[in-house]
Amino acid sequence: MERFIGKKGCGAICAFVVLAGVVTWFAFFRYDPPDTRFNGAYRLDDGRLVLVTPREGEVLRYRMMSGRSGTLWAEAERAYESGPGWDGREPVELRVNFDERSNEGPPTRLRWRPADGPEQPGHRIDLPEIFSTIPAGELTLRCKLVLPIGRAPHPAVILVHGSGKESAVDTYYMAYLFAANGIATLVYDKRGTGGSTGDYNQNFHLLSDDTVAAVEWLRTRPEIDPGNIHLAGYSQGGWIAPLAASKSPGIRSVLINYGPMVPITEEDRWGYRYALEEKGFGDEALAEADRVNEILGDIFDHGEDRWDELALVLDEVEDEPWFDAVAGSDSMLGYVAGSKMPLWVARLYYKWMTRGDEVFADRLYDPVPTVSKLETPSLWIFGGKDSSMPSADSIKILEDLRAAGRPIDIKIFPDAEHGILLYEGDGLSDRASIGYAPGYLDLQVQWLRRQSGLDP
């Protein structure tokens, strides 16, 4: 019997294990360039801030400081509609119309038309955008610098990407969030994504070097105060940003959003452990899952040839209830359990992935030694119900470091998932996001404004 693995993408580690680079599957994962015509920060006449960026293709997403967020589905040229929650379209709860563009520039106004309230006109905040490239060794990284209104030089923050392969330059809303609140923001496409050269990887040492290159580039800009630069890492960026700060003296602060303080291997284990506990499985099932995961770890982390053993063990456990329970969890094992890809394809990709001299992913990297030596003030934001990473373990480590004198702040949103998102419904598979936890976006802005000296 042919053994299959993987179909569901599952965040920080699973994508590189099988999907990326498997030529046989390329047709299913073709990049759809996003529509960036409407990117920006808009101020409604009642004072509310609306951030608009692409979701994918011609589909947009809006976000508001309250935490409300929704998908904007095109119904006509420059006309969009949105339904309930994160992804809904029907019943239509909101319509948004952008004005016609003049001279191929961005729209200057919008009409915000909720189904249950009066229409709100709004205008696009005129935040200058500078597109350029950053030299990073032999690579060039496409970047965008979004400037706030007011006199230069400005404080600035660099957005440090998560594990995704989308173009951060095109899609990251935070560039407009911070710039609209007085902080210049640099966002760049990480190597091998968007408009940047090089190969995609998850090598934290290489990726942090790229962040340092971004810091050095930003310090040369006349619009920026070179002594007032900050880093903001998201998810996987929680490993990368502190490492970059340790290599770049003078970083003023580091803002970490749902970033782990454990190695990828421990984060990965949390994904299937969370799924098992949520579905009522106990220690025996967890031990069986650990047995399979150990083989996966020996293959991917230590280069051991245990592929034949993996095939036998997967045949042994494929009908076990616990194996079905971990399918789709944010873990390498969850990817394997939900898979329809032949194991031989994964084996070929593994050989391709390990063909060079550089480590593809730092799955064994421990962030504690780096953070324990960091004198830079940092804020760590966690969701109390994060199914992708062990928040409680990370918080305990940070509390111990803070007690030892490190300048660490911690904020927990108890009911939030990864991304500081809130959900309705039961279980990982039977739920829908309803937006960000209230106060999350404002927390990021206010903390960075204080660290940059804009607020006392």
N, C-alpha and C positions, 0 to 999 in steps of 0.2 A: 504494500500500500504506500502511495506517495504521501509524504508528510507535507502539510502546508503550514505557512505562518503568515500572519499579518494582513490587515486591510485598514484598520482604523488608526488614524494619526493620533498620537497621544502625548504631544508636548515635548518636554525638554530632551528626552533621550531617544524616544522610539523612532522619530523621523529618520535619524541617520542610520539606524540599525538596518533598515531594509529599503525604505522608499526612495530616498534621495540617491540618485546615481544608478538605479536599476533600469537599464535601458528598456527592458521588456515592459516596464510599467510607465514609461515617460508619458504616453498618450493620455493617461488618466490624470496627470498632474501638470498639465501645461499652464504656464503663467498667463493670466488674463490681465493685461495692463489696466490699472484703475483709472477712473475718470477724476482728474484732479482740478477740473475747471472751477469747482465751487469750494475748494479748500479755503479755510479761514475761520476767523472769529467774528461773529455777528452780534451786535448789541440791539436787542429789542427795545422798542420805545418805552417799555416799562422798566428798563434797566437790566433785565436778565441777559446773561451771556450764553450764546449758543455756539458750539464748536462743530464744524462740519468737515469731515474727511471721508475718503472712500472706504467702503467695506471690501468689495471686490468688483471688478468690471465697472458697470455703470450704476451699481448699487452703492448708496451712500449711508453714512451713519451720522447721527447728531448726538451730542452730549451736552448736558447742562450742569451747572454747579451744584444743583440739588441732588445729583446722582442719576437723574432721569436720562435714559438713553434709548434710542430706537433706530430701526432701519428705515431709510428713505428709499422707497421703491419708485422707479420712474413710471409715470402715467402719461407724460407728454414731454416735449422739449422744455426743459427748465422747470417742469412741474413734477412734484413728488408727493407720495402719500405714505402714511405710516400707521401701523396698527398697534395692538397691545404688546408690551414687553420689549425684549431685546430684538426679536426677529419678526414679530407679527406684521401682517399686512391688512388683514380683515378681522373684525370690522374696522373700517378706517376711523382713526381717532384724531388724525392730524394731516393737514395738507400744507405743503411749503412750496412757494413759487419764488424763483430767482429772476431778477430783472435781466433784460437782454444785455449782452456784453457789447461794449463799444470798443472798436479797434482791437478786438481779440484779447481784451483785458479781462480780469475777473469781474464778477457781478459786484455791484455797489450796494444793492438793496435786496431785501427779501420780504415776503409776506408770510406770516406765521398764522395759520388758520386752524385752530383747534375746533373739533366738532362740538365741544361743550362750553365754548366761550367766545368772546369777541376776537376779531382779527387783530393781530399785532404787527405793525410794520417794524422793520429793523434795517440797520445799515451794517455793511461790512467795515470792520475796524481796519484802518489803513496801516497795516503792519508791513514794513518793507521786508522783502525776501531776497536773499542773495544766494544764488546757486553757484557752486564751485566744486573743486575736487581737492582732496587732502592727500599729499604724498605720504605713503606708509611703506617704507622700504622700497621694494620693487613694485608695489601695488599703488593704485589710485582709488580713493574712496569718494564716491559721489556724496555731496553734502548740501545742506540747505541751512542758512543762518537766517532766523526770523528775528527782527529787531522790534523793540517796543517803541511807542511814541515818546518823544522827549529828547533831551540833550544827551549826546554821547560824552564820555564813554559809559557803557552800561555794564552792570553785572551780568553774568552769563551762566547758563547751565548746559551741560552736554548730556544728551539722552543716550544711555547705554542699553543696547537692544536685548531682547529676550532671545529665545531659541528659534523663533520662526524664520522663514525664508522670504517673507514679503519685503517689499521696499519700505524701510522706515521713513525715508524722505517723503514718500508719497502718502503714507497712511498714518503716521503717528500724530495724534491730536494734541499731545502734550506740548508740541512746539508752539501752538497757538494759545494754549492754556497759559503758559508761563509768560510769553511775550505780551499777551493782552493784560497781564498783571505786572508789567514793568521789568521783566527779566528776559534778556536776549537768550535765544535758544538755538543751539546747534544740534542738528540731527543728521546722521550719516547712514548710508547703506553699508552694512558690514560686508566684509570680503565675501565674494561669491554670490551676492544678492543684489537685486535692483540694478543700478548703474555702476556698481563697483567691480573692479577686476579681482582676480584670484579665485580660489576654490572655497566653497562653503565648508566650514568645520566648526567644531565646538572645543577647540583647543584654547583654554582660558588664558594661557600665557601669550599666545599669539594675538588673541582678541584684545587683551588688555594692552598690548603694545600698540595696537591700532587706536585704542582710546587715547593713549599717551600722545600719539601722532596728532590726534584731533585737538588735544589740549595745546600742543605746541603751535599748531596752525592758528587756533583761535587767539592765542596770545599775540599774534602778529597783526591782528585786525585793528584798525584805528577806531572802530566803533565800540570796542570792548575794553573794559578795565582789566588788564592782565593779572592783577592781583586779586580779582574777585570772580574766580571761576569755580563752579560747582559741578558735581556729577550726580546724575539720577539714573539708577539702575532698576530695571524691571525684570522680575522672574530670574532667568539665567543671568541677566545683568547684575543680579545681587552677588554673584561670584566674581564677575569681571570688574565692576566699579571699584570695590575696595582694593583689588589687586592693582588696578591702574593708579589709584590714589597713592599707593605705597611706592610706586615708581615715579611719581610726578610731584615733587615737593611744591608746596604752595597751594594745593587744592583747598578751598575754603570749607567745603562741607560735602558730605555724601548722603544722598537720599536713596534708601533702598526700599523698593516696593515688592512685597511677597517674595523675597529672596532667601534661599536656604543658608543655614550655617552648618550644614553637614555635606559630606561628599555626595556626588550624583548617585553612587551605589545605595546610600541610605535613603536619599530622596526617592529613588526608584522603588525600593522595597516598600516605602510608605504607600505608594499608589495601590499595590495589590492588597496590602494589609488593611488599608482603609476600606476597600471594596468588600473584603471578607468580613470584617467586623460589622459593617453596615448591614450585611445580609445574614447576620446571625451565626457565622461560622466561628469555631473556636480554635484552640491551640493546635489540635491535630491537623486541621486543614492548613493552618499557617505553616506548620512544619513541612507538609507535603509541598506547598508552594515554594518554600525556601529551598527544598531539595532540587527542584527544577531550576530555580533562579541561580543556585550555586553553579550549576553546569553552564548556564548562560554567561555568568560572570567569568568563569574560567576561560571560556572561549573569547569573549569580547574584551575582557580586562587584562588577561594574562597570556593570551595567545595559545592556550592549550587546545590540542586537537581532540575534542570530545563530541564532534558532530554526530558520529554513529550512536554514541551513548544518548545524546539528546534525542535523536529520532526514536530510539527504543523507549525512552522514558515518556515522551509525548504520546506515543501509541498506548502506553500503559495508563496514562491519567486522563486521556481525552474525554472519556465518558463520565468522569467524576463530577459530582455537582459543584465542588469547589472550583474546578477548572473553568466551568461555565460562568461561575460567579465573578472570577477575576477578568474575564474577557472584556476588553474595552477600558479597563482601568488605566490610569496614567502611569504606566510602567512597561518595561520591556516584556515581562511575563504576560501582562494584559494584552499587549500587542500580539504576542505569539498565540495566546489562547483564542483570540478573535480572528485568526488568520485564514486567508485562502491562498496564500502565496507559497509555491513549492519551496521546501527547505533548501534545495540545491541552488535556487536563485539567491537566497540569503547568503549561502556559502560563497557564491561567486562575488557577491557584493562585498562581503567581508574581506575577501582577498584584494579586491580593488581598493577598499577603504584603507587597508594597511600596507599598500604598495610602497609608500614613500618613507622618508626618514622621520617625518613629523607625526606626533600623536594626533589622531583625528579628534578625539574627545578626552578631556581630563576627568574621566569618571572617578578616579581615586583622589582627586585634588581635595585637600582639607582646608577650608577657609579660615579655621580658627587661628593658626599661627599668624596669618596676615592681619586679621582684624584685631588680634590681641596687641599688636605693635602699633596700630594706627592711632595717631594723635589727632587726626581730623575729626571734628564733630560729625556725628551721623544720626540719622533717624531711620528706624526700621519699622515698616508698616506690615502688619500681618492680618490675615483672615483667620478667625477661630475655627472655621469649618473647611479648611483647605484640604482638598482630596489629592492634591498633587505634591505636596511637600509637608514634612512634619513641623508645623508651626510651633507646637509646644516644646519640642526638643530644641529648636532654634532659639526660641525665646529664653529658655533656661540658660543656654550657653551665653547669650547676650547679657542676661541679668548678672551672671557670674563675672563677666568682663566689666560690666558697669560697676559692680561692687569693688572690683580691683582698681578702679580709677579711670577706666576708659570713658571718653565723652560720648556716651551712647544714649539716645532717646528711643523709646519703644512705644508704639501705638497699636492696639489690637481692636479690630472690629469683630466682635464675638460671633456674629451670625454670617460673616462673609466667607465666600469661597476664594479660590485662586483668582487673582485679578481684582480682589476686593469687590466681587460681584455678589448680589443677593439673588436667591432663587425661590420660586414657588414650586410645590410638588414634592413628591417623595422619591428618594432613591436617585442614584446617579443617572439613570436612564429615563426616568419619568419626571422630569422637572424642566422649568424654563426660567431663564434669567429675567429679572425685572429691572435691572440697572445696577448702578454702583451704590455702595453703602452711603447714606447721607453723611456729609462732612468729609468724605475722602478726598475729593478734588480740592476743596478749600484747605484742608490740612496741608497738602503738598505745597500749595501756593504760599500760605502764611508762614510755614516753616522756612522755605527758601527766601522769602522776603526778609525775615528776621536775620537769617544767616548772612545775607548779602548786605545788610545795613539799611535796607529801604524802610523797614519798620523797626521800632525799638524792641 
